[in-house]
Amino acid sequence: MKWQAKMFTAMPEIKQAYPSHRWLFVTQTVRNCDLVDLRATVTAMNKGFERLSKLACFPAIGWIKSVEVTRNSETGQAHPHFHCLMLVDSKYFGGRNYIKQEQWRSLWQRSMRLDYVPVVNVKAVKPKVDKLTGQQDDIGQAIVETLKYSVKESDLVSDENWLVELTTQLKGNAYARLQSTLNESRGDSTPVESLERTWREFKDYSIKNLPEEHYARAYIKNRKIPEQFWDEILFVPQFREFLDKEFPQHSKDEVPNDDRVVLLYTNEKGEITNVAGRALSDTKIRYVTVKVSDEKKLFGLHRLRKQERVYVLEGQFDSYFIENSVASGDSNLGGVAAVFPELDVVLVYDNEPRNRDIVKQIEKSIDSGYNVCLFPESVKGKDVNDMIQNGLTSREIKDIIDANTFSGLGAKLKFTHWKRC
């Protein structure tokens, strides 16, 4: 009752802060356990939920969850499960980041590290009209359902010994928990700026604004970069002056002041973390990457769907051709895989079997147990962009990657025949 009161008290402030957001009612289960194992099971569930909430694809900006335990009348085992109310952006339901029921089950299974598919039920909370007052109730019934008593009355009275042991098992184990990732991460209620808003800030630099005959636009077109990504690609005539003006907090001293194509690294929220400048003229410094935040340097994170297979490539341009991919900007793909220990990740190194550095990195990744793509000899081109320019399509390249992805002993055997140095 205390938690119900807290939620009902907080609701007016939440509605005012997030008037267009909506609620999900989520039930997450695991298999029944012996009552003596209940404490360990609930503890494991809490840890699993914490791992789930840290996934980039997790849609909620805040939530409240509680544990309910029911008794199996035949076996006497306990059935613990979570009831959770999650606050999500209204765009979640119609956007590409919408998570289907089977994906929720997969995410919960992965976060709990289960060897079976658990039962998960997700429903959108819909407004109801109170029959007595005639007023619309947006969330009240869902709060009551989420924060009801943790044990059914019938289970309490059916077996006195079961009740005693249940009390022991649940003592000190949090019944309910209120959490807001937004407030935790930023220390206030200011919404995180989206990448789209960031693009608007730099729209004057987009290569889409350049004349058809401009050499920078022609460069991107000749590399066959899909036009759907041209909004993200910038051109600046004086790179150092651009950085000093737009990112005065950057700490890099020796930055060339020549004309460059600019690529923006982002985090999952779309905030810019690094700025890369690619020279268009002959210069010893072809790429310059400038750090503008303390976050991990990964290109394309804002486009990633972490509930699906993730492809990690070296080159930023390469990532434009392979769906659901990110780029490291170097050959340390294993370092990227380490950031996503819970995900299905494939490392796609450049197709250079005679490059000692790449060969060394691939061998290291195989030894670490990662999935690695080893292109067959019939594929021409040192990287994905080269393969595109040689006539392959994005779909064909992705199929080749999937068909030539190896791990473990199979990867070691294949690697022995693949390398040329």
Buried (B, 14 or more C-beta within 10 A) or exposed (E): EEBBEBBBEBBEEBEEEBEEBBBBBBBBBBEBBEBEBBBEBBEBBBEBBEBBBEBBBBBBBBBBBBBBBBBEEEEBBBBBBBBBBBBBBEBBEEEEBEBEEEBBBBBBBBBBEBEEEBEBBBEEBEEBEEEEEEEEEBBBEBBEBBBBEBBBEEBBEEBEEBBEBBEEBBEEBEBBBBBBBBEEEEEEBEBBEBBEEBBEEBEEBBBBEBEEEEEBBBBBEEBBBEEEBBBBBBBBEBBBEBBEEBBEEBEBEEBBBBBBBBBBBBBBBBBBBBBBBBBBEEEEEEBBBBBBBEBBBBBBBBBBBBBBBBBBBBBBBBBBBBBBBBBBBBBBBBBBBEEBEBBEBBBBBBBBBEBEEBBEBBBEBBEEEBBBBBBEEEBEBBBBBBBBEEEBEBEEBBEBBEEBBBBEEEBBEBBEEBBEE
